[in-house]
Amino acid sequence: MTHPTVAAPTVAPAPVAIGWRQLAPWLAFTGVLGVVLLYFVGVEQGVFSLIAGEQVHEFVHDGRHLLGFPCH
């Protein structure tokens, strides 16, 4: 005769709070990365060009139009 086994109740782990001091560097990094990407997609051409040539412009050309930046 077999006896049914009773599983022990599982306890869900409690969420861990992340402090602002730990979160601030990641927020700053994300903000700087976002501004750099916005620059290269939206502004990198013509007078404001940091990189000579058309390589960056052609690389982000479709993304520029998708985000609503004019380039022609």
Secondary structure, DSSP 4 states (H G I P E B T S, - for coil): -PPPP-PPPP-PPPPPP--HHHHHHHHHHHHHHHHHHHHHHHT-SGGG-SS-SSHHHHHTHHHHHHTT----
